Amino acid sequence: MGTSHSTDPGLDRIQRWMQACIMTQGECEEAIQSRAAQTVIPAADAPGLVKPSATMQALERLDVYRQMYLLRLEEALATDYPTLKHYLGESEFFRLVARYVEAYPSRSYTLNRLGDHLPEFAGTLTDIPKPEFCRDLARLEYAVTLVFDEQETPKLTPEAIQSVPQDAWERARLKPIAALRLLEADYPVSEYMGAVDEENPFPQIRKRKTFVVAYRRNYLVHRLDLKRPAYELLSALAAGKQLGQALMDVCVPGRKPAVKESQLFEWFRDWMAEGLFQSVEI
């Protein structure tokens, strides 16, 4: 960095000007002439702020930082949304990232929360393949990210279950672990994620209601695909409903398909085995 000014603009102004140039997309000349940059330092004074090297002009050197910034943001978002990147492909995903960070620029010292608005943003686009599918896929990956970052809570023990009197179960509340998220989607996004991870074949990308719970066990994130009644029951329990009321809401007489007692037993057996609950409250 250098300056030809008779008055040094000061490190603070140069840093703010550099930030404005880096975060403004388009050509380097456009970034320098942007309102954000010129609010700090006029465009006419900009060339004197960066010294040329033996091989690069001043603006070319500035452009190196600008290009690396966007690449770093793409890298961070690809870490949280690898399946979305797989579906869109590298070039289309990078184009999505460029537009997204322009609408939702990083405002934090950490990039952990950079992608918080990506699901809703993807759903607003009309020029990407199947934007609704992309939205649901991003919603699932965002849920997985939240589960990964969530605090660790103990799981419900067999001893705690056995200590609950039989006549108290109807009014009991099962408290889920913190690292758990439930998702209802319009597309088979969990199946697609599994196919990318080579767990199963790729599904057809067409509208089909699907339900999934993402959770962390032994510091690994897992997904469990659910049928609608199981999803509704687990959602009711996660929302704090008493067990008796939650079962009544799902086991409605005449419901199609009917929920059998054996199915309920299998669901609770699997949920307990996977450690989805941390305590029973009476």
Order of alpha helices (4+ residues) and beta strands (2+ residues): alpha-alpha-alpha-alpha-alpha-alpha-alpha-alpha-alpha-beta-beta-alpha-beta-beta-alpha-alpha-alpha-beta
